[in-house]
Amino acid sequence: MKKMIKKLYENSIVRYVFFGGCTTMVNLVSFYILRKLHIGLNIANVISIILAILFAYVVNSRFVFQDHCETLRDHIRPFSRFISARLLTMVIEVGGVWLLVELIGMHDMAGKFVTQFIVLVLNYVFSKFFVFTRKSDNYCDL
């Protein structure tokens, strides 16, 4: 059993799916709490996404793609790329939630959940091939 768990952990896709699930939970739980506090749909959505982005950078950097950045300065380039990619998927998510909830009439949590699948796939692709890539200039030894 221990060997099987270790083998699963060695796979970056398995790690990404696990920590992506954790990131999705941060996003959904914070969105739910903000909506229960009567925060507007788009404001709650943006705040929850920002919290999820910050959480995702830490876990993706440390656990999923296992970078070796040691100083804050080492993180500047990958963090900038990460934020750029996540801002793009944030636009897709905010637009998707708005479209599903306001135009189609879907329940706000259902609309938020549906958009998570699209965002999860896009975020993996961007992280794997744009942010945490060994070919990145001056990126800390991956």
C-alpha positions as CSV (number, residue, x, y, z in Angstrom):
1,M,0.0,0.0,0.0
2,K,2.8,2.4,0.9
3,K,4.5,1.7,-2.5
4,M,1.3,2.3,-4.3
5,I,0.8,5.7,-2.6
6,K,4.4,6.7,-3.3
7,K,4.0,5.7,-7.0
8,L,0.8,7.8,-7.2
9,Y,2.6,10.8,-5.6
10,E,5.4,10.6,-8.1
11,N,2.9,11.3,-10.9
12,S,2.5,15.1,-11.5
13,I,-1.0,14.6,-12.9
14,V,-2.2,12.7,-9.8
15,R,-0.6,15.4,-7.6
16,Y,-2.2,18.1,-9.8
17,V,-5.7,16.5,-9.6
18,F,-5.4,16.2,-5.8
19,F,-4.2,19.7,-5.2
20,G,-6.5,21.0,-7.9
21,G,-9.3,19.5,-5.9
22,C,-8.1,21.3,-2.8
23,T,-7.8,24.5,-4.8
24,T,-11.3,24.0,-6.1
25,M,-12.5,23.5,-2.5
26,V,-10.9,26.8,-1.4
27,N,-12.6,28.5,-4.3
28,L,-16.0,27.0,-3.8
29,V,-16.1,27.3,0.0
30,S,-14.9,30.9,0.0
31,F,-17.5,31.7,-2.7
32,Y,-20.2,30.0,-0.7
33,I,-19.3,31.9,2.5
34,L,-19.1,35.2,0.7
35,R,-22.5,34.6,-0.9
36,K,-24.0,33.7,2.5
37,L,-22.6,37.1,3.7
38,H,-24.7,38.7,0.9
39,I,-21.6,39.7,-1.1
40,G,-22.6,40.4,-4.8
41,L,-22.1,37.5,-7.3
42,N,-19.2,39.0,-9.2
43,I,-17.4,40.4,-6.2
44,A,-17.7,37.1,-4.3
45,N,-16.6,35.2,-7.4
46,V,-13.5,37.4,-7.9
47,I,-12.5,37.2,-4.2
48,S,-12.9,33.5,-4.1
49,I,-10.8,33.1,-7.3
50,I,-8.0,35.3,-5.9
51,L,-7.8,33.2,-2.7
52,A,-7.7,30.0,-4.8
53,I,-5.0,31.5,-7.1
54,L,-2.7,32.3,-4.1
55,F,-3.3,28.8,-2.6
56,A,-2.8,27.2,-6.0
57,Y,0.6,28.8,-6.6
58,V,1.9,27.6,-3.2
59,V,0.8,24.0,-3.7
60,N,1.7,23.8,-7.4
61,S,5.1,25.3,-6.9
62,R,5.9,23.2,-3.8
63,F,4.1,19.9,-4.3
64,V,2.9,19.4,-7.8
65,F,5.8,20.6,-10.0
66,Q,8.3,20.5,-7.1
67,D,10.3,23.5,-7.9
68,H,13.5,24.3,-6.0
69,C,13.1,28.1,-5.6
70,E,14.7,29.0,-2.4
71,T,14.3,32.8,-2.2
72,L,11.4,35.2,-2.8
73,R,13.4,36.5,-5.8
74,D,13.5,33.0,-7.3
75,H,9.7,33.0,-7.3
76,I,9.2,36.3,-9.2
77,R,9.2,34.9,-12.8
78,P,7.2,31.8,-12.2
79,F,4.7,33.7,-9.9
80,S,4.3,36.4,-12.6
81,R,3.6,33.7,-15.3
82,F,1.3,31.9,-12.9
83,I,-0.7,35.0,-12.2
84,S,-0.9,35.9,-15.9
85,A,-2.2,32.4,-16.8
86,R,-4.7,32.4,-13.9
87,L,-6.0,35.9,-14.7
88,L,-6.9,34.5,-18.2
89,T,-8.7,31.6,-16.7
90,M,-10.3,33.9,-14.1
91,V,-11.9,35.9,-17.0
92,I,-13.2,32.7,-18.4
93,E,-14.5,31.6,-15.0
94,V,-16.2,35.0,-14.2
95,G,-17.7,35.1,-17.6
96,G,-18.8,31.5,-17.5
97,V,-20.4,31.9,-14.1
98,W,-22.1,35.1,-15.1
99,L,-23.4,33.5,-18.3
100,L,-24.7,30.4,-16.6
101,V,-26.3,32.2,-13.6
102,E,-27.5,35.5,-15.0
103,L,-28.4,34.6,-18.6
104,I,-29.3,30.9,-18.4
105,G,-30.7,31.0,-14.9
106,M,-28.6,28.2,-13.3
107,H,-28.2,28.2,-9.5
108,D,-25.1,30.2,-8.6
109,M,-23.3,27.2,-6.9
110,A,-24.1,25.0,-9.9
111,G,-22.8,27.6,-12.4
112,K,-19.6,27.9,-10.3
113,F,-19.2,24.2,-10.2
114,V,-19.6,23.7,-13.9
115,T,-17.0,26.3,-14.8
116,Q,-14.5,24.6,-12.5
117,F,-14.0,21.6,-14.9
118,I,-13.0,23.9,-17.8
119,V,-10.7,26.0,-15.5
120,L,-9.1,23.0,-14.0
121,V,-8.0,21.6,-17.4
122,L,-6.8,25.0,-18.7
123,N,-4.9,25.7,-15.5
124,Y,-3.0,22.4,-15.7
125,V,-2.0,23.0,-19.3
126,F,-0.8,26.6,-18.5
127,S,1.1,25.5,-15.4
128,K,2.7,22.5,-17.1
129,F,3.7,24.2,-20.3
130,F,4.0,27.9,-19.5
131,V,4.7,28.4,-15.8
132,F,6.5,25.4,-14.2
133,T,8.5,24.3,-17.2
134,R,12.2,23.3,-17.0
135,K,12.8,25.3,-20.2
136,S,11.9,28.6,-18.6
137,D,14.7,31.1,-18.5
138,N,16.2,31.6,-15.1
139,Y,13.6,29.3,-13.5
140,C,14.9,27.7,-10.3
141,D,16.3,24.2,-11.0
142,L,13.2,22.0,-11.4
